[in-house]
């Protein structure tokens, strides 16, 4: 997956986004092992349609949280879709943001 993508000294990052049901959940433990073997920092974001959590959002959070890197609470977000740009994209490499602190620590 990341064999030639990362140059020496660069972090390997995978950002997984979902807006609901994860269809291949049975494959996640295999994927997690492959990612760990390649030193990939995995982040996950559940994008909700509404400000409140639906059962679909809760289910997606439970499944997606099993593949993100440890510590899980630092590699995972469950946010409304409208907040994605300002919560994740804008601050992804900001050293003061939730994800940026981890990414730039490598």
N, C-alpha and C positions, 0 to 999 in steps of 0.2 A: 504494500500500500504506500509506504513512505520511503521505499528503498533509495531513490535518487532525488527525492524532493527536498530534503533538508541539507543545506550546506553545513560544513563544519561550524560548530558554535551557535547554530540557530535552533530555536525550540521547535518541536514538532507539535502542532496544535490541530485538534479536530473539534469543530463546533457543530453539534447536532441540534437541529431545530425540528420541532413537531407542533402541529396544531391539533393533535388528537390521538387517535388510536395508532399504536405502533404494531404493524402487521407481522414483523419478523422477530418477535420477542424471544422465541426459542433459540435464536442464533446469537443472542447477546453475550453469553458467557464465553463462547468461542471468540467473538470479536474482541471482548475485553482482554482476553489472554494475548491475542495477537498485538493489540495496541500497547499493552504493558511490555511485551517483548521488544517492541520498537521504540520504547521511551516516549510514547505519544501522550501529551496532556489532553484529556478529553473533557469538553464542556458541554452541558446540555441546557436547552431552553425550551420550556413548554410555552407556546404562545396561545393565550386564552382569547376567545372572542369577546368575553364579557369581563367586567371587573370582579365578578364573583366566580368561585370555582364550581364548575359542573362536575358531574361524576366522570365524564370523559377526560377532563383536565386532571383529576385526581388519579385516575387509572394511568394516564400517560406519565404523570410524575413518578408514580411507583415503578413503572417499567424503565423509564429513562434514567432514573437515579441509580439503577444497578450497573450502568455502563460508564458513568462519568468517573473521573479520577478522584482519588482520595486527597484531602478530606471532601466528602461529597457536598457538604453545605457550601463550600467555597467554589465548587465547580458546577453549580446547578442554580437555575432560576425558573420560576413560574410566574410569568408576567402577562398583562393584557397586551394584545397585539399592537395597540396604539403606543405603547411604551417601548417597543423594541428598538426603535431608532435612537432614542435618547438614553435608554438603559443599557443597551448592549453595543450597538454599532458605534456610537459616538465615543464611548469610553473603553472600548475593548483593549486598547493599548495604553490607556491612561494609567500611570503607576499608582494613582490614588483610588482607582475603581476596584470593584470586587474582583473581576476577572483579570484586570491589568496588573494588579499586585502579584498574581501568581505567574502570569505569562512573562513579565519582565524580570522575575526573580531567577530565571534560567540563565 
